Amino acid sequence: MHARGVNMEETLCNVEFIKENNDYIARVQSEIGGLREYRSSSLEEVLEQVIIDLQEEFETAG
């Protein structure tokens, strides 16, 4: 979003998903929570862990 040429965009977190052998890995980095990693043989489980963690983080930060 731009207002009068000023960039109003702010990165809240970076999320990286990796498949390594039979494991799915999510690396999440944010100012509040720092860098953390989630690992599971189930992609759905990794996604669920990331979603829950980020929801909790941003609800308490707000």
Backbone hydrogen bonds, N-H to C=O, Kabsch-Sander energy under -0.5 kcal/mol:
donor,donor_aa,acceptor,acceptor_aa,energy
3,A,6,V,-1.7
6,V,3,A,-1.7
8,M,1,M,-2.2
8,M,6,V,-0.6
12,L,10,E,-0.5
14,N,29,Q,-2.6
16,E,27,R,-2.4
18,I,25,I,-2.9
20,E,18,I,-0.6
20,E,23,D,-2.7
21,N,19,K,-0.5
23,D,20,E,-2.6
24,Y,40,S,-3.7
25,I,18,I,-3.2
26,A,38,Y,-2.5
27,R,16,E,-2.8
28,V,26,A,-0.5
28,V,36,R,-2.7
29,Q,14,N,-2.5
30,S,34,G,-1.6
31,E,12,L,-0.6
34,G,30,S,-1.8
36,R,28,V,-2.6
38,Y,26,A,-2.6
40,S,24,Y,-2.0
43,L,41,S,-0.5
46,V,42,S,-1.8
47,L,43,L,-2.6
48,E,44,E,-2.4
49,Q,45,E,-2.3
50,V,46,V,-2.3
51,I,47,L,-2.7
52,I,48,E,-2.5
53,D,49,Q,-2.3
54,L,50,V,-2.6
55,Q,51,I,-2.5
56,E,52,I,-2.3
57,E,53,D,-2.4
58,F,54,L,-2.6
59,E,55,Q,-2.1
60,T,56,E,-2.0
61,A,57,E,-1.3
62,G,58,F,-1.2
